[in-house]
Amino acid sequence: MGRFSRAELEQAFQHYQDEVDRIAGSGDWARFADLFAEDATYREHAYGDFTGREEIRQWIVRTMTTFPGSEMPRFPMEWHVVDEDRDRVVCEVWNDLVDPGDGQRHGASNITILTYAGDGLWSREEDVYNPATFLRATRRWARVADEHGRLSDEGRTWLAAFGG
């Protein structure tokens, strides 16, 4: 048995979801790091490992305020499970890209593993996904956005470099 009850894990996870929704809506990504303990670790399979709240803050602000992160306004949870023995929540996160003009859902999902530290904070997050899947999804999205006149200059520069 873990240190925390299922009810506390569920409550902390709901708070995490609500905060991510508010942060994504406001664009204030610096606040995301405040969901973590001071000595938390964050493993992101494409970007690397980050240790401590401030390193997480620097990385998330840089990532989510530049293309393609800047085109992701929502991160809905598709499902989640609670692992009470390990004080973890495992979930599938859909990384929504804004509508590029075709009315279709664009993006890709990842599996996130959150380890709870207590007091509403997380001690670890790990995002597991295939970067090639995200690259393909972003390419498709950027091409559609460009066709509909909705691709930013930053997106056009990215597409020229990574459009294949």
Secondary structure, DSSP 8 states (H G I E B T S, - for coil): --SS-HHHHHHHHHHHHHHHHHHHHHT-GGGGGGGEEEEEEEEETTTEEEESHHHHHHHHHHHHTSTTGGG--B--EEEEEEEGGGTEEEEEEEEEE---SS---EEEEEEEEEEEEETTEEEEEEEE--HHHHHHHHHHHHHHHHHTT---HHHHHHHHHH--
